[in-house]
Amino acid sequence: MGFFTFLTQEIAIDLGTANTIIIYNGKVVVDEPSVVTIDMKTEKLVAIGEKARQMQGKTHANLKTIRPLQDGVIADFNAAEQMIRGMIKMINPKKRFFSPALKMVICIPSGSTEVEIRAVRDSSEHAGGRDVYMIYEPMAAAIGIGLDVEAPEGNMVVDIGGGTTEIAVISLGGIVTNKSIRIAGDDLTADIMEYMRHQHNIKIGERTAEDIKINVGAALSELDEPPGDYIVRGPNQMTALPIEIPVSYQEIAHCLDKSISKIETAILSALEQTPPELYADIVTRGIWLAGGGALLRGLDKRLFDKINIPFHIAEDPLRAVARGTGVALKNVDKFSFLLR
């Protein structure tokens, strides 16, 4: 066993639009933003993950910061391959005489087309993957939350990631109904940038908008434990002079309202297509929220008020999909029917 483990490395990858998480030996070994910085002259990788994110919006003409994934799928093939390769190297920074063969399980959005699935497979194989398996994100999230996906019972999972929101009803080890919409964390960030420009006449970048979302992001304008205002600094659009503006969670709840309503509509649409027996199970057991979007203050309460079914937030929702992908990797034979 020891010798073969040395020859083969088994890793589970949650290749997300916003963050990439790698699990090795049952532990999270890499949890980095899905960003790379490339030198435009040499086309070489300069930085990856958090280091690259710190460079976002601050680079000169020779450097380009790229997010290889957009809306949950690979938008830049070369950058994606370099990112996967670089993050795999982070697992074992020590130099080896040879690179071990890689057995990977990677999660993909449930609405992926064959071309998009092929792109992920090709990128992974180019980055050193010998056996590459795919698992759909909502299924991985359900396994990561700890639900019994093989039971003859209906479980509903809503995974709000960076690029897509995945909604699925799972029973007997399969996805019965699913809805994948391209409205998720990135759209909420874009809404905040737009709102600050229109409402406060201040220009902010993606990173600042992300910080606002983390600090005062909310789905309801009345919270039991409201966060304090967040101070935003930037240039006035008219005068280019610096200004400071306190942003409250009520403002953000108001500006995110449209996008959250679209997520609500998608959940209702998935429920409409659910067979009645499974619908009854879901009403009894509730709906699980996973992904970074589940951390939005008051989201579970807002969805409950709208849909009248209890919503539960997964433990550590950011890593639920990665945990499930790790479990699928350990039990490839058991979960072979879930893998592509």
C-alpha positions in Angstrom: 0.0 0.0 0.0 2.7 2.5 1.1 4.6 2.2 -2.2 1.5 2.6 -4.4 0.4 5.6 -2.4 3.7 7.1 -3.2 3.1 6.4 -6.9 -0.5 7.6 -6.9 -1.9 10.7 -5.2 -5.7 10.8 -4.6 -7.2 14.3 -4.5 -10.7 15.8 -4.4 -11.1 19.2 -6.0 -14.0 21.7 -5.6 -13.2 23.8 -8.6 -15.2 26.9 -7.8 -15.7 30.2 -9.6 -14.7 32.1 -6.4 -12.6 29.5 -4.5 -10.8 26.3 -5.2 -10.6 23.7 -2.4 -8.4 20.6 -2.5 -8.8 17.7 -0.1 -5.9 15.2 0.3 -5.9 12.4 2.8 -9.2 13.5 4.1 -8.0 17.0 5.0 -8.4 20.4 3.3 -4.9 21.1 2.2 -5.6 24.0 -0.2 -8.3 26.6 0.1 -7.5 29.5 -2.2 -9.3 32.1 -4.3 -9.7 30.9 -8.0 -7.4 33.6 -9.3 -4.1 33.6 -11.2 -1.7 36.3 -12.3 0.1 35.8 -15.5 3.0 37.7 -17.1 1.7 38.7 -20.5 5.2 38.8 -22.1 6.4 35.3 -21.0 2.9 33.8 -20.4 4.3 32.4 -17.2 2.4 32.1 -13.9 3.4 34.9 -11.5 1.0 34.3 -8.6 -1.9 32.0 -7.7 -4.7 32.0 -5.1 -4.6 34.6 -2.3 -1.4 36.2 -3.6 -3.0 36.7 -7.0 -6.2 38.1 -5.4 -4.2 40.7 -3.6 -2.9 41.9 -7.0 -6.4 42.1 -8.4 -7.0 45.6 -9.8 -3.5 46.7 -8.9 -1.4 45.3 -11.8 0.6 47.1 -14.5 0.4 46.5 -18.3 2.7 43.4 -18.3 0.7 41.5 -15.6 -2.9 40.3 -15.9 -5.0 38.9 -13.2 -7.4 36.2 -14.5 -10.3 34.3 -12.9 -10.2 31.2 -15.1 -13.8 30.2 -14.2 -16.9 32.3 -15.0 -20.4 31.2 -14.1 -19.1 27.9 -12.8 -17.4 26.9 -16.1 -13.9 27.3 -17.5 -13.6 30.5 -19.4 -9.9 30.5 -19.9 -8.5 27.1 -20.7 -4.8 27.9 -20.3 -5.2 29.8 -17.1 -7.4 27.1 -15.6 -4.8 24.4 -16.4 -2.0 26.5 -14.8 -4.2 27.2 -11.8 -5.0 23.5 -11.2 -1.3 22.5 -11.7 -0.1 25.3 -9.3 -2.6 24.4 -6.6 -1.8 20.7 -6.8 1.9 21.7 -6.3 0.9 23.5 -3.1 -0.1 20.1 -1.6 3.5 18.9 -1.8 5.8 21.9 -2.0 8.9 19.6 -1.6 10.7 18.7 -4.8 10.2 15.1 -5.9 12.2 13.1 -8.5 8.9 12.5 -10.3 5.3 13.6 -10.1 2.9 11.0 -8.8 0.0 9.9 -11.0 -3.2 11.7 -9.9 -6.6 10.2 -9.2 -9.0 13.1 -9.0 -12.7 13.6 -8.3 -13.8 17.1 -9.4 -17.2 18.6 -8.9 -19.1 20.4 -11.7 -22.3 22.4 -12.0 -25.4 20.2 -12.6 -26.3 22.4 -15.6 -23.0 21.8 -17.4 -23.1 21.0 -21.1 -21.0 18.2 -22.6 -18.5 20.7 -23.9 -18.1 22.3 -20.5 -17.6 18.9 -18.8 -15.0 18.1 -21.5 -13.1 21.3 -20.8 -12.8 20.5 -17.1 -11.7 16.9 -17.9 -9.1 18.1 -20.4 -7.7 20.8 -18.0 -7.4 18.2 -15.2 -5.7 15.7 -17.5 -3.3 18.3 -18.7 -2.5 19.2 -15.1 -1.5 15.5 -14.4 -4.7 13.7 -13.7 -4.6 10.0 -14.8 -8.1 9.0 -13.5 -10.5 11.9 -13.5 -14.0 11.5 -12.2 -16.7 14.1 -12.1 -19.5 14.6 -9.6 -22.4 17.1 -9.8 -22.1 19.9 -7.2 -25.6 19.5 -5.5 -24.9 15.8 -5.1 -21.5 16.5 -3.6 -23.1 19.2 -1.3 -25.7 16.7 -0.1 -23.0 14.1 0.7 -20.9 16.8 2.4 -23.9 17.9 4.6 -24.2 14.3 5.7 -27.5 13.4 4.0 -28.2 9.8 3.0 -28.4 10.3 -0.7 -29.2 6.6 -1.4 -32.3 6.5 0.8 -35.8 6.5 -0.8 -36.5 10.0 0.6 -36.5 13.4 -0.9 -33.7 15.8 0.0 -33.4 19.3 -1.4 -30.1 21.2 -1.6 -29.6 24.8 -2.7 -25.9 25.4 -3.3 -25.2 29.2 -3.8 -21.7 29.4 -5.2 -19.7 32.2 -6.9 -20.9 31.6 -10.4 -24.0 29.4 -10.2 -26.8 28.5 -7.9 -27.5 24.8 -8.0 -30.9 23.6 -6.8 -31.5 19.8 -6.8 -33.9 17.3 -5.3 -32.1 14.1 -4.6 -33.5 10.6 -4.0 -32.2 7.0 -4.4 -28.7 8.2 -5.3 -29.9 10.4 -8.2 -30.9 13.9 -9.0 -34.7 13.9 -9.6 -35.2 17.5 -10.5 -32.5 20.2 -10.8 -32.2 23.8 -11.7 -28.9 25.5 -12.3 -29.0 29.3 -12.7 -26.2 31.7 -13.4 -27.1 34.1 -10.6 -24.9 33.7 -7.5 -22.2 35.4 -5.5 -20.6 37.2 -8.4 -23.9 38.8 -9.4 -24.4 40.0 -5.8 -20.9 41.6 -5.9 -21.8 43.3 -9.3 -25.1 44.6 -7.8 -23.1 46.2 -4.9 -20.7 47.9 -7.3 -23.6 49.2 -9.4 -25.5 50.4 -6.4 -22.5 52.3 -5.0 -21.9 54.0 -8.3 -25.5 55.1 -8.7 -26.5 55.8 -5.2 -23.3 57.2 -3.7 -21.4 58.3 -6.8 -18.4 56.3 -5.7 -16.4 54.0 -7.8 -15.3 50.7 -6.2 -13.6 47.6 -7.4 -14.6 43.9 -7.2 -12.5 43.3 -4.0 -14.1 46.2 -2.1 -17.6 45.1 -3.2 -16.8 41.6 -1.9 -15.6 43.1 1.4 -18.9 45.0 1.7 -20.9 41.8 1.0 -18.9 39.9 3.7 -19.2 42.7 6.3 -22.7 44.0 5.8 -24.3 41.7 3.2 -27.9 40.8 4.2 -31.0 39.4 2.6 -33.4 41.1 5.0 -33.7 44.8 5.9 -34.5 43.9 9.6 -32.1 41.6 11.4 -32.1 40.4 15.0 -28.3 41.0 15.3 -27.5 43.7 12.8 -23.8 44.3 11.8 -22.3 47.8 12.2 -21.9 50.1 9.2 -18.9 49.4 6.9 -16.8 52.4 5.8 -16.0 52.5 2.1 -13.3 54.8 0.7 -12.9 55.6 -2.9 -13.0 58.4 -5.6 -16.0 60.5 -6.2 -17.1 59.9 -9.8 -17.7 63.5 -10.5 -14.7 65.2 -8.8 -12.2 62.3 -8.5 -11.7 63.5 -4.9 -11.5 60.9 -2.1 -14.7 60.3 -0.1 -15.7 58.1 2.8 -19.1 56.6 3.0 -20.7 54.4 5.7 -22.7 51.6 4.2 -25.5 49.9 6.2 -26.8 46.4 5.9 -30.3 47.8 5.1 -28.9 49.4 1.9 -27.2 46.2 0.8 -30.4 44.2 1.5 -32.3 46.6 -0.7 -29.7 46.4 -3.5 -29.5 42.6 -3.5 -33.3 42.2 -3.5 -33.6 41.6 -7.2 -31.0 38.9 -7.5 -32.3 37.1 -4.4 -35.8 37.1 -5.8 -34.5 35.3 -8.9 -33.0 32.6 -6.7 -36.4 32.3 -4.9 -38.2 31.9 -8.2 -35.7 29.2 -9.2 -36.3 27.3 -6.0 -40.1 27.5 -6.5 -39.7 26.3 -10.1 -37.6 23.2 -8.9 -40.3 22.5 -6.3 -43.0 22.7 -8.9 -41.3 19.9 -10.9 -40.9 17.7 -7.8 -43.0 14.5 -7.6 -45.6 14.8 -4.8 -44.2 12.0 -2.6 -40.7 13.7 -2.6 -42.3 17.1 -2.1 -43.9 15.8 1.1 -40.5 14.6 2.3 -39.0 18.0 1.6 -41.7 19.9 3.5 -41.1 17.6 6.5 -37.3 17.6 6.4 -36.6 21.2 5.2 -34.2 22.4 2.5 -30.4 22.6 3.0 -28.4 25.7 2.0 -24.7 25.3 1.1 -22.0 27.4 -0.6 -20.8 30.9 0.2 -24.2 32.5 -0.5 -25.7 30.6 2.4 -23.7 32.9 4.7 -25.7 36.0 3.7 -27.4 37.3 6.8 -31.1 36.5 7.1 -31.2 34.5 3.9 -32.7 31.3 5.5 -35.4 33.4 7.2 -36.3 35.3 4.0 -36.6 32.0 2.0 -38.7 30.5 4.8 -41.1 33.5 4.8 -41.4 33.3 1.0 -41.6 29.5 0.5 -43.0 28.3 3.9 -40.6 25.4 4.1 -37.8 25.4 6.8 -34.3 26.2 5.5 -31.2 24.8 7.3 -27.7 26.2 6.8 -25.1 23.5 6.4 -22.2 23.3 8.9 -19.3 25.2 7.3 -21.3 25.8 4.1 -18.3 27.0 2.1 -16.7 23.6 2.3 -19.8 21.4 2.1 -19.2 20.6 -1.6 -15.5 19.9 -1.0 -16.3 17.6 1.9 -18.8 15.6 -0.2 -16.2 15.4 -3.1 -13.7 14.0 -0.6 -16.2 11.4 0.6 -16.9 10.4 -3.0 -13.1 10.0 -3.6 -12.7 7.7 -0.6 -15.6 5.6 -1.8 -15.2 5.7 -5.6 -16.6 2.1 -5.9 -19.6 2.7 -3.6 -20.5 6.0 -5.4 -19.5 4.9 -8.9 -23.1 5.4 -10.1 -22.8 9.1 -9.1 -19.5 9.7 -11.0 -19.1 10.5 -14.6 
